[in-house]
Amino acid sequence: MSNADTGRRHTPEFAARFLEEMSRPPTYNPVRVASTISMGRLCLVAVLTAACGVTSARAQGLPSEPFVVADGRVVISGDVSLTASCSHAADAAACTEDTGYFNFGDYDDSTIRAVRAGISTSVRLTRLVSVLGDFRTYNLGAPRVYSLYVRVKPFENKDIDVQVGRIPSVFGAFSRHTYSADNPLIGYPLAYQYLTSLRADALPATPDDLIRMRGRGWLSSFPIGNQTPEAGLPLVNAMQMDTGIEVHGATPWMELAASVTAGSLGNPLVRDNNTGKQIAGRAAFKPVTGLVAGVSLSRAPYVASTAADAARSASGGFVQRALGIDAEYSRDHYLIRVESVMSAYTLPTLAPTLRALGTAVEGRYKLTPRLYAAARVDHLGFSRVTRTDTWEAPVTRWETGVGYAVQRNTHFRFSFQHDSRDGGRVRKMTALSGQILYWF
């Protein structure tokens, strides 16, 4: 390798290309989707095998703390989760895959049927500068960059930091609970996972184009822009991080964060694909012990320039505006969380602004120090695009479950989920899921 080639590896352009390639979701593969049932059975076998062998694992003493090396300058932690599910739709045999794609997210993967592993690293370069990264693999695929950024603390004695790179989202509360250890159930809230029919690279020309795609967010298609059927956008994408800069500060009773990034809430990016940036912020208040209340705001162009050009409109006219409100209260054995996400999409190809509202209420109660029960009720509603039809099919989900801590960092979970919606090929589905989670 020449010296010139070596030098290019350290340029910002090379770093951006590296992040983009490592973060890119794989293209749609029918063979891979068809093999989901086999993968799910493999997961189920793995879960049962792990359950049978957990006593032996405890005896051998699995790592329970992050690895700390170089006199504390390098910290390495990780997690592994195996999730299997048996789904049943009204018109299908029992114990199949999620044929309604209620739980599918980015990367063509389901949140209730997956093998996931992750490694998180923190490297302290100086007292005030650190590099943090989170690398994950789904369903035994190639590792991907979930986050990779530099954190700078300008003041040694104040809780203020600046983060640059592929950074965690500042919007909402669940983005802070996506790690399995902090999510009391197996599924995700609809606002952070469920795929609507809207896309960043394809646009509807008439209200009928939207109505035709109601409940088809996993593979939607429109006549303007890229006409290949692809997955749509969630209100907030909890499975990818955006790229940009964030400023964060905290006091004992308040926390503030603001960011400027390349993508949008539903479509985080490594490289900007339109003419605008996302501006987002969150304020969280802690008036009493155990209570946290937050409000979040976001504004971003969400349509790529290629699709906007095909529609003969400026990409800056396609804007997603979002407002998030959340609250959490914990005391003694119980925890209660409430969160609403309101999102509005301007669409110059159509007259009305498209609106969506997702609301989730969840609770957890510890029956014993090791055993807990949890439940979540969730609804995602949409505004009307005609006198009689909403632009997307409303969805309701409820999920109940239990979790058991074999040891502090090894949990078993089981949940029962029911989904229903007013549209799509599959309108109702139930799923029984099991998960084993280990982290250090």
C-alpha positions as semicolon CSV with decimal commas, in nm:
position;residue;x (nm);y (nm);z (nm)
1;M;0,000;0,000;0,000
2;S;0,139;0,339;-0,096
3;N;0,185;0,625;0,146
4;A;-0,085;0,816;-0,041
5;D;-0,333;0,533;0,014
6;T;-0,241;0,517;0,380
7;G;-0,298;0,890;0,420
8;R;-0,643;0,874;0,265
9;R;-0,753;0,631;0,533
10;H;-0,736;0,913;0,786
11;T;-0,934;1,174;0,591
12;P;-1,291;1,272;0,692
13;E;-1,410;1,154;0,349
14;F;-1,273;0,804;0,408
15;A;-1,425;0,796;0,756
16;A;-1,765;0,893;0,617
17;R;-1,745;0,621;0,350
18;F;-1,642;0,366;0,614
19;L;-1,936;0,455;0,839
20;E;-2,176;0,452;0,547
21;E;-2,072;0,107;0,427
22;M;-2,068;-0,043;0,777
23;S;-2,409;0,108;0,858
24;R;-2,582;0,030;0,529
25;P;-2,879;-0,208;0,559
26;P;-2,859;-0,506;0,324
27;T;-3,084;-0,501;0,020
28;Y;-3,411;-0,693;0,019
29;N;-3,346;-1,064;-0,022
30;P;-3,647;-1,297;-0,065
31;V;-3,435;-1,600;0,020
32;R;-3,330;-1,445;0,346
33;V;-3,686;-1,357;0,438
34;A;-3,806;-1,706;0,345
35;S;-3,553;-1,855;0,584
36;T;-3,684;-1,655;0,881
37;I;-3,881;-1,950;1,015
38;S;-3,571;-2,171;1,015
39;M;-3,373;-1,898;1,187
40;G;-3,652;-1,864;1,443
41;R;-3,641;-2,236;1,515
42;L;-3,266;-2,208;1,555
43;C;-3,321;-1,923;1,801
44;L;-3,573;-2,132;1,994
45;V;-3,329;-2,422;2,018
46;A;-3,058;-2,180;2,131
47;V;-3,284;-2,031;2,397
48;L;-3,379;-2,373;2,533
49;T;-3,018;-2,490;2,523
50;A;-2,906;-2,182;2,710
51;A;-3,181;-2,235;2,966
52;C;-3,069;-2,591;3,028
53;G;-2,708;-2,490;3,061
54;V;-2,745;-2,175;3,267
55;T;-2,664;-2,350;3,595
56;S;-2,336;-2,470;3,449
57;A;-2,266;-2,124;3,313
58;R;-2,317;-1,969;3,653
59;A;-2,079;-2,218;3,805
60;Q;-1,814;-2,133;3,552
61;G;-1,851;-1,765;3,636
62;L;-1,939;-1,572;3,319
63;P;-1,800;-1,217;3,316
64;S;-2,036;-0,984;3,500
65;E;-1,849;-0,655;3,464
66;P;-1,701;-0,467;3,166
67;F;-1,335;-0,530;3,085
68;V;-1,116;-0,241;3,199
69;V;-0,762;-0,221;3,064
70;A;-0,480;0,030;3,017
71;D;-0,521;0,172;3,368
72;G;-0,887;0,246;3,308
73;R;-0,841;0,418;2,974
74;V;-1,018;0,143;2,778
75;V;-1,353;-0,005;2,879
76;I;-1,515;-0,286;2,679
77;S;-1,867;-0,414;2,741
78;G;-2,104;-0,630;2,543
79;D;-2,440;-0,802;2,523
80;V;-2,592;-1,105;2,352
81;S;-2,962;-1,176;2,310
82;L;-3,144;-1,469;2,151
83;T;-3,512;-1,413;2,074
84;A;-3,755;-1,666;1,932
85;S;-4,127;-1,631;1,865
86;C;-4,430;-1,826;1,755
87;S;-4,674;-1,602;1,567
88;H;-5,028;-1,672;1,457
89;A;-5,242;-1,475;1,211
90;A;-5,612;-1,533;1,157
91;D;-5,561;-1,686;0,813
92;A;-5,240;-1,881;0,878
93;A;-5,121;-2,186;1,065
94;A;-4,992;-2,144;1,416
95;C;-4,625;-2,089;1,489
96;T;-4,512;-1,905;1,178
97;E;-4,311;-1,591;1,120
98;D;-4,465;-1,245;1,163
99;T;-4,656;-1,256;0,834
100;G;-4,806;-0,913;0,902
101;Y;-4,460;-0,762;0,958
102;F;-4,586;-0,583;1,269
103;N;-4,249;-0,617;1,442
104;F;-4,016;-0,567;1,148
105;G;-3,770;-0,279;1,149
106;D;-3,457;-0,184;0,956
107;Y;-3,226;-0,449;0,811
108;D;-3,524;-0,675;0,728
109;D;-3,515;-0,809;1,084
110;S;-3,792;-0,867;1,337
111;T;-3,751;-0,747;1,694
112;I;-3,920;-1,063;1,825
113;R;-3,717;-1,314;1,620
114;A;-3,348;-1,232;1,615
115;V;-2,997;-1,316;1,725
116;R;-2,822;-1,000;1,834
117;A;-2,474;-0,935;1,970
118;G;-2,302;-0,609;2,044
119;I;-1,973;-0,470;2,167
120;S;-1,942;-0,124;2,320
121;T;-1,608;0,044;2,370
122;S;-1,487;0,360;2,539
123;V;-1,132;0,480;2,490
124;R;-1,021;0,777;2,701
125;L;-0,756;0,967;2,504
126;T;-0,713;1,245;2,761
127;R;-0,895;1,353;3,074
128;L;-1,142;1,548;2,858
129;V;-1,153;1,354;2,528
130;S;-1,289;1,003;2,467
131;V;-1,387;0,790;2,168
132;L;-1,697;0,572;2,206
133;G;-1,829;0,306;1,972
134;D;-2,107;0,050;1,957
135;F;-2,081;-0,233;1,704
136;R;-2,361;-0,483;1,648
137;T;-2,449;-0,788;1,444
138;Y;-2,800;-0,911;1,371
139;N;-2,891;-1,268;1,278
140;L;-2,527;-1,368;1,237
141;G;-2,472;-1,104;0,968
142;A;-2,171;-0,879;0,920
143;P;-2,095;-0,639;1,210
144;R;-2,233;-0,288;1,168
145;V;-2,156;0,045;1,326
146;Y;-2,443;0,147;1,553
147;S;-2,263;0,448;1,695
148;L;-1,908;0,585;1,673
149;Y;-1,826;0,931;1,803
150;V;-1,582;1,154;1,988
151;R;-1,689;1,300;2,321
152;V;-1,525;1,618;2,446
153;K;-1,581;1,763;2,795
154;P;-1,483;2,132;2,771
155;F;-1,500;2,183;3,148
156;E;-1,356;1,930;3,387
157;N;-1,581;2,025;3,679
158;K;-1,911;2,063;3,488
159;D;-2,143;1,802;3,339
160;I;-2,126;1,940;2,984
161;D;-2,005;1,748;2,680
162;V;-1,994;1,773;2,302
163;Q;-2,031;1,461;2,085
164;V;-1,934;1,440;1,717
165;G;-1,986;1,145;1,481
166;R;-2,250;0,873;1,465
167;I;-2,423;0,991;1,781
168;P;-2,711;0,871;2,003
169;S;-3,043;1,040;1,937
170;V;-3,148;1,323;2,166
171;F;-3,518;1,277;2,081
172;G;-3,759;1,101;2,310
173;A;-3,726;0,863;2,602
174;F;-3,732;0,516;2,445
175;S;-3,416;0,588;2,247
176;R;-3,247;0,567;2,589
177;H;-3,417;0,234;2,667
178;T;-3,350;0,045;2,343
179;Y;-3,081;-0,166;2,508
180;S;-3,250;-0,490;2,605
181;A;-3,152;-0,460;2,969
182;D;-3,363;-0,144;3,003
183;N;-3,661;-0,258;2,794
184;P;-3,890;-0,461;3,025
185;L;-4,058;-0,633;2,730
186;I;-3,933;-0,794;2,410
187;G;-4,120;-0,578;2,158
188;Y;-4,065;-0,208;2,085
189;P;-4,318;0,078;2,109
190;L;-4,491;0,129;1,773
191;A;-4,368;0,488;1,727
192;Y;-4,006;0,369;1,741
193;Q;-4,032;0,059;1,525
194;Y;-4,349;0,018;1,316
195;L;-4,293;0,087;0,947
196;T;-4,537;0,327;0,781
197;S;-4,576;0,337;0,404
198;L;-4,389;0,670;0,369
199;R;-4,045;0,648;0,210
200;A;-3,751;0,883;0,173
201;D;-3,681;0,786;-0,190
202;A;-4,033;0,749;-0,334
203;L;-4,342;0,971;-0,325
204;P;-4,718;0,935;-0,379
205;A;-4,879;1,145;-0,651
206;T;-5,239;1,119;-0,529
207;P;-5,424;1,026;-0,209
208;D;-5,514;0,696;-0,375
209;D;-5,142;0,607;-0,385
210;L;-5,129;0,635;-0,007
211;I;-5,455;0,451;0,054
212;R;-5,337;0,165;-0,168
213;M;-5,033;0,121;0,058
214;R;-5,213;0,131;0,395
215;G;-5,063;-0,141;0,614
216;R;-4,790;-0,218;0,359
217;G;-4,497;-0,037;0,520
218;W;-4,264;-0,334;0,500
219;L;-4,271;-0,321;0,119
220;S;-4,439;-0,004;-0,009
221;S;-4,414;0,149;-0,355
222;F;-4,508;0,485;-0,511
223;P;-4,504;0,622;-0,867
224;I;-4,258;0,911;-0,807
225;G;-3,888;0,839;-0,751
226;N;-3,757;0,490;-0,682
227;Q;-4,036;0,252;-0,786
228;T;-3,876;-0,063;-0,642
229;P;-4,080;-0,187;-0,343
230;E;-3,887;-0,116;-0,023
231;A;-3,947;-0,072;0,349
232;G;-4,113;0,247;0,469
233;L;-4,016;0,479;0,754
234;P;-4,109;0,459;1,123
235;L;-4,195;0,779;1,307
236;V;-3,867;0,744;1,498
237;N;-3,598;0,494;1,402
238;A;-3,463;0,332;1,719
239;M;-3,239;0,089;1,529
240;Q;-2,997;0,335;1,372
241;M;-2,809;0,644;1,485
242;D;-2,774;0,971;1,298
243;T;-2,450;1,150;1,214
244;G;-2,368;1,501;1,334
245;I;-2,292;1,699;1,649
246;E;-2,462;1,706;1,987
247;V;-2,426;1,930;2,293
248;H;-2,540;1,790;2,626
249;G;-2,552;1,934;2,976
250;A;-2,702;1,826;3,307
251;T;-2,767;1,942;3,662
252;P;-2,912;1,734;3,949
253;W;-3,266;1,839;3,849
254;M;-3,249;1,910;3,474
255;E;-3,091;1,771;3,155
256;L;-3,066;1,949;2,819
257;A;-2,947;1,818;2,482
258;A;-2,948;1,956;2,127
259;S;-2,813;1,818;1,800
260;V;-2,765;1,895;1,431
261;T;-2,751;1,580;1,217
262;A;-2,759;1,462;0,856
263;G;-3,082;1,260;0,848
264;S;-3,427;1,269;1,003
265;L;-3,600;1,089;1,290
266;G;-3,731;0,817;1,064
267;N;-3,427;0,800;0,835
268;P;-3,091;0,849;1,014
269;L;-2,797;0,883;0,774
270;V;-2,422;0,886;0,754
271;R;-2,419;1,125;0,458
272;D;-2,682;1,387;0,388
273;N;-2,898;1,304;0,084
274;N;-3,086;1,633;0,059
275;T;-3,033;2,004;0,116
276;G;-3,116;2,024;0,486
277;K;-3,013;1,912;0,833
278;Q;-3,211;1,782;1,127
279;I;-3,233;2,005;1,432
280;A;-3,347;1,824;1,745
281;G;-3,351;1,884;2,117
282;R;-3,478;1,748;2,446
283;A;-3,529;1,889;2,793
284;A;-3,578;1,652;3,087
285;F;-3,676;1,758;3,438
286;K;-3,631;1,568;3,766
287;P;-3,837;1,761;4,022
288;V;-3,848;1,478;4,280
289;T;-3,675;1,148;4,333
290;G;-3,801;0,885;4,091
291;L;-3,980;1,124;3,854
292;V;-3,847;1,226;3,511
293;A;-4,052;1,434;3,265
294;G;-3,925;1,528;2,921
295;V;-4,019;1,713;2,606
296;S;-3,851;1,672;2,267
297;L;-3,862;1,861;1,937
298;S;-3,731;1,780;1,591
299;R;-3,741;1,929;1,242
300;A;-3,578;1,779;0,931
301;P;-3,623;1,732;0,555
302;Y;-3,703;1,363;0,520
303;V;-3,709;1,311;0,141
304;A;-3,395;1,253;-0,068
305;S;-3,308;1,502;-0,339
306;T;-3,351;1,234;-0,608
307;A;-3,717;1,182;-0,516
308;A;-3,780;1,555;-0,474
309;D;-3,629;1,623;-0,818
310;A;-3,854;1,357;-0,969
311;A;-4,150;1,537;-0,812
312;R;-4,015;1,869;-0,945
313;S;-4,008;2,014;-0,598
314;A;-3,736;2,130;-0,362
315;S;-3,640;1,867;-0,105
316;G;-3,662;2,133;0,165
317;G;-4,040;2,132;0,114
318;F;-4,072;1,775;0,244
319;V;-4,032;1,827;0,617
320;Q;-4,094;1,605;0,919
321;R;-4,175;1,794;1,239
322;A;-4,205;1,598;1,561
323;L;-4,297;1,664;1,921
324;G;-4,234;1,412;2,195
325;I;-4,364;1,411;2,552
326;D;-4,255;1,151;2,807
327;A;-4,271;1,078;3,177
328;E;-4,132;0,809;3,403
329;Y;-4,194;0,737;3,770
330;S;-4,036;0,465;3,979
331;R;-4,077;0,382;4,343
332;D;-4,024;0,072;4,552
333;H;-4,115;-0,226;4,329
334;Y;-4,281;-0,054;4,035
335;L;-4,193;0,154;3,731
336;I;-4,438;0,343;3,506
337;R;-4,356;0,507;3,171
338;V;-4,575;0,711;2,937
339;E;-4,463;0,851;2,601
340;S;-4,631;1,019;2,304
341;V;-4,475;1,107;1,969
342;M;-4,658;1,345;1,736
343;S;-4,520;1,366;1,383
344;A;-4,629;1,582;1,088
345;Y;-4,509;1,537;0,729
346;T;-4,544;1,808;0,468
347;L;-4,595;1,658;0,124
348;P;-4,603;1,911;-0,163
349;T;-4,723;1,640;-0,405
350;L;-5,045;1,627;-0,197
351;A;-5,241;1,907;-0,035
352;P;-5,280;1,794;0,327
353;T;-5,011;1,763;0,590
354;L;-4,992;1,400;0,702
355;R;-5,004;1,355;1,078
356;A;-4,939;1,061;1,307
357;L;-4,963;1,012;1,682
358;G;-4,807;0,725;1,872
359;T;-4,874;0,674;2,244
360;A;-4,742;0,400;2,470
361;V;-4,804;0,329;2,839
362;E;-4,596;0,063;3,010
363;G;-4,541;-0,061;3,360
364;R;-4,319;-0,307;3,544
365;Y;-4,366;-0,457;3,889
366;K;-4,106;-0,663;4,076
367;L;-4,275;-0,961;4,236
368;T;-3,947;-1,076;4,393
369;P;-3,589;-0,948;4,363
370;R;-3,547;-1,182;4,062
371;L;-3,895;-1,196;3,908
372;Y;-4,100;-0,916;3,753
373;A;-4,416;-0,872;3,546
374;A;-4,459;-0,604;3,278
375;A;-4,717;-0,478;3,031
376;R;-4,745;-0,217;2,755
377;V;-5,047;-0,074;2,572
378;D;-4,966;0,104;2,248
379;H;-5,155;0,281;1,969
380;L;-5,047;0,449;1,647
381;G;-5,307;0,670;1,477
382;F;-5,306;0,872;1,154
383;S;-5,487;1,171;1,005
384;R;-5,733;1,143;0,718
385;V;-5,619;1,196;0,361
386;T;-5,972;1,171;0,223
387;R;-6,309;1,218;0,387
388;T;-6,326;0,852;0,487
389;D;-5,972;0,712;0,486
390;T;-5,663;0,776;0,697
391;W;-5,333;0,786;0,508
392;E;-5,205;0,484;0,699
393;A;-5,382;0,200;0,880
394;P;-5,413;0,267;1,258
395;V;-5,239;0,004;1,472
396;T;-5,301;-0,110;1,829
397;R;-5,066;-0,334;2,025
398;W;-5,067;-0,472;2,373
399;E;-4,795;-0,686;2,522
400;T;-4,757;-0,856;2,858
401;G;-4,464;-1,051;2,991
402;V;-4,249;-1,173;3,275
403;G;-3,876;-1,163;3,331
404;Y;-3,651;-1,365;3,557
405;A;-3,295;-1,276;3,657
406;V;-3,085;-1,590;3,675
407;Q;-2,809;-1,360;3,789
408;R;-2,768;-0,982;3,776
409;N;-2,666;-0,977;3,410
410;T;-2,848;-1,283;3,273
411;H;-3,224;-1,261;3,221
412;F;-3,494;-1,481;3,075
413;R;-3,807;-1,315;2,934
414;F;-4,136;-1,437;2,795
415;S;-4,405;-1,217;2,645
416;F;-4,742;-1,241;2,475
417;Q;-4,820;-0,977;2,213
418;H;-5,137;-0,894;2,019
419;D;-5,140;-0,659;1,717
420;S;-5,438;-0,533;1,520
421;R;-5,478;-0,271;1,247
422;D;-5,738;-0,130;1,013
423;G;-5,577;-0,233;0,685
424;G;-5,313;-0,449;0,522
425;R;-5,317;-0,812;0,418
426;V;-5,285;-0,935;0,777
427;R;-5,498;-0,737;1,019
428;K;-5,454;-0,932;1,342
429;M;-5,166;-1,129;1,485
430;T;-5,068;-1,281;1,816
431;A;-4,717;-1,384;1,912
432;L;-4,558;-1,571;2,200
433;S;-4,190;-1,481;2,238
434;G;-3,900;-1,594;2,452
435;Q;-3,565;-1,428;2,503
436;I;-3,241;-1,487;2,687
437;L;-3,024;-1,182;2,747
438;Y;-2,669;-1,167;2,878
439;W;-2,450;-0,861;2,917
440;F;-2,128;-0,760;3,085
